Each structure stands twice: as C-alpha cells, then as structure tokens.
Amino acid sequence: QTREKKPRESLLRAEFAKAIHYINKGLPDDKRLKFLHMDLSKLSRRKGTNVLGLLNKVASDVLELTDLLHCEITISSKPLDASSGQGSCDIKINDDFCAATMVPLLLQKGVLRTNCIDCLDRTNVAQFAYGLAALGRQLHVLKLTEEPKIDLHDPLADDLMDFYERMGDTLAIQYGGSAAHNKIFCEQRGQWKAATQSQEFLRTLQRYYNNAYTDPEKQDAINV
C-alpha cells in the first residue's frame, strides 16, 4: 500500500494493470504482456533492503525470457554469391570488396519496458539494473568474461552507473527542472547518508520552484 492521502498514482497503477489485462485477453499465452509492480520508494525505506540487488535479480529473470540478439559475422575475400540469401552483403575493406555473412546464434524474443508511474528518476534506476544485467550477458556470449553476471560492486558496474546517472540528470533537468533524485545510486556507493538526504531535499525544492514559478510554458505543455 502507498502512503497517498489522496489516491493518484495508485489509481493510475490500477488502471494500467486493467489495460494490460484487457490487451492480454486477445493474445495467446506465449505472447502476453507480463506486468510486475514494485514499489521502489517503499522498498528503499525498508531497513536492510538492497533495492538494486532486487532489481538486478528481476532483470536477470527477464533476460532468461527475452534473451538477446547475438550474431556471428564471417568475412571472406571471395566475391559475394548472389544465391547466398539473407544475412550476406558486400563490405569494403581497404578499397577491396569482401563478402560478409551474418549468422544469428541467439535471437531476442521479447522486450522489457520500465515505467515508473510517478518518478522518472526511479525509472532510470530500474533501467540501469537491466542494462547491467544485459551487459553482463553480452560480454559473456562474446567470450570476454567467464560469468554472465556483473557484480554490483564491480568497477565496471560503477562506470555504467555513472553513465546512467548523467543520463538521468539530463532527462530530469529537461522534464523536472532539477538533477535526478539519485538516492539509490548514492547508497550503493556508500555515500554519507546525511549528505544524501540534504542533496535530495535541495533537489526537491529546486524542482518544485522551477516547475511552479519559472517555467509556465513547460507546465502548460505537460498539462496538455
């Protein structure tokens, strides 16, 4: 349950679930949309809960369902045979044309969509978790790593988190008027809790002020 005094996001979530149920009624079982609700705000307030760890587990389970696209490309110096069919093409290397054949070894069978009903910042956190899980699987199928998973404390995970954090800040400034709320990322890095809380509070004030007083045209566009 949410802490809303006046239901808003909870109503939207219920209607969203109804819409998915309606769409699924006309689809076979293997083509149906699978809807998973997670209250990240509530989970992040629960002591001892590793939100990113939970999201990473969900992302790994989803990858088992959707898999990913992995193709092998072989290049030959022989001219391209017109009968070679799809997956073949001519490419130019050092002014010479070669034949390239692409063979799919894995095919992606679905798509994961992340959508936070009330906060684009938490959407970005969920997308990072899926991006990390997908990167681990991609590196593994390319035989660049021995394991298909990247630990959340791995330096590579920290680098990827930096990319998502900067992307989240850019999107949040465009839409919300302040940098993103990155509490979950800050906790993962072990940053001082008091400093994180102060940063979150200041960003909340900045976002409210910018949206309410300095950008009426953007608000009018959002309201439409």
N, C-alpha and C positions, 0 to 999 in steps of 0.2 A: 504494500500500500504506500502511496505517496503522502506527503505532508501538505498538500494543497488545501487551503481554506476554501477556495472556490475552484471546483474542478475545471481544468483547462487541458493540460497535456494528457491527463488520464482519459478524458473524453476522446481526444484525438487518437490515442493509442487504441482504444476500444473500437472506434470506427475503422481504423486502419486494419485491425485484425478481422473485422467483419468483411471488409473489402477483399482481403486475401482469401477468406473462406469462400466468398461468392465466386471469385475467379477460379479457385481450385475445384469447384463443383463440376465444371465443364472440362476438366483435364484428367488424363489417366494418372495413376499413382506415381509413375516414374517422372512425370513432367510437372508435378505440382510444386507450388512455391512453399518453402518451409520457413515458418515465421518463428523467430526466437526473440523473446523480450528479456532484456537485462536492465535493471535499474542501477546504472553505474554510480549515480550520486549516492544512493543508499548503500551500495557495496563499499564505496570509498570511506564511508563513515563508520563502518564496522571494524572494530579492532582486530588486528592480525590477518586482515584480508588483503591478499595480493591481487589487486584488480587486473593489472597487466598479465599476471600469470593465468588468471581465469580466462581473459580474452584470448590469450595465446593458445590455450587448450581448445577453446571453441574454434579458433581459426584453423588449428591443425585438423580438427574433426571435419570441418567444412572442406578442407583440401582433399581429404580422403574421398569425399563425394564428388567434387568438381574436377579434381586432378588439374593438370596444367599442360600447355602445349609445348612439346619438345620435338624438334626436327633435326635430322642429320643431313648435312649438305656435303655431297661429294663433288669434286671438280675434276674434270677430265680435259686433256688437251685436244681430244678428238672433236670434230665438228658435231654439232647437235643433230641428232636423228629426229626427223620430223614426226616419226611414229612413236617417239618415246613417251608421249602423252603428258598429262598434267604433272606439275611438280618439276618440270625441266625448263631451262631457259639458257640463253646465251649471256655471258658476262664478259666484261672487258678487263683484262689484266695486263698492264704494261703494253698497251696498243695491240695485244693479241686477244682474239675471242676464244673463250673456252666454254665447254658445256658444263652446266651445274644441275645436279639432280637433288631434289629435296625429298627426303623420306620421313614421314611423321612416325616417331617412335611412341609418343604419347599424345593423346587428344584431350583437350579440355571439354568437359561435359556439362558445365554449368557456370553460373556467375554468382558471386557474393555481393550483396548490396548492404552497405551500412548506413543507417539513417537514425540520428538522434532526434527525438521529437521536439525537444526544447533547447538544444545546445549544440551548435556546430563544432564547439571545441571538443566535446566528448566523441563526436563523430570522427574527428581526426585521430583521437587516441585509439579508437577501435580499428581504424584503417591502418594505423601503424602496426598493431598486433597482427593483422592479416598480412601486411606487407612483409613483416619479419618472418612469419611462417612460410610465406611463399618464396622469399629469398633463400631461406634455408633449403627448401625443396629444390629450387632451381640450381643452386650450387652443387647439390648432391647428385642430381641427374647428369650434370655436366662433369661429374667425377672430380670436382675441385675440393670437395670435403668428404670426410668419411661418414659423417652423420647428417641426416636430413633436417636437423633442427639446430637453431642458433640460440644459445642460452641468453637470457635477458641481461646477464652481467658481462657478456662478451663485448669486447671493444667494437666489433662490427655492429652489434645491436645499438650501442651508444651513438655511433656515427649515423646510423639510419634514423635514430630518434631525433638527432639534430636536424636532419633534412625535413622530417615531418613537422617538427616544432616550428621551423622557419616558414614552412608552407602554411601551417595553421595560423601563425601570426599574420601572414599576408592576407589570408582569406578573412580572418576575424576583423582586421582593420578595415577592409573593404565593406564588410557587412555589418559588423557590430560597433565599430568606432574605437576599438582598443585592441591591443595584442590579445592573444588567446589565453584562456584560463588553462594553465599547464600544471595544475596541482599534482596530477598523477605522474607526469614525467618528472617533476621535482622530487617527489617521494621516491621514485625509482632510483634517482641519482643520490639519494641520501642527503638532500639539502636540508638546512636548518628549518624546522617546522615553523617557527615564529616568523622567519623571513618570508617563507612561502605564503603564510596566511596574510601577512601585510601586503605582499605583492598582489594576491588575489583580491583583497579588499580595495586596493587602489585601482585595479583594473575594472572592478565592478562600478566604482564611482565614475571613472573616466568614460566607460561605455554608456552609462546612463546619461551623463551630462552631454556627451557628443550626440547621442541619439535624440535626446529630448529638446536640446536647445540650439545646437549648432548645425544641424543637418536636416532641416524640414523637408527639403526636396527628396532626399533619400527615404525619409519616413513615409512621405506621400506615395512614393513608388512602391515601397514594401506593402503599405496598406491596400493599394490597388490589387 
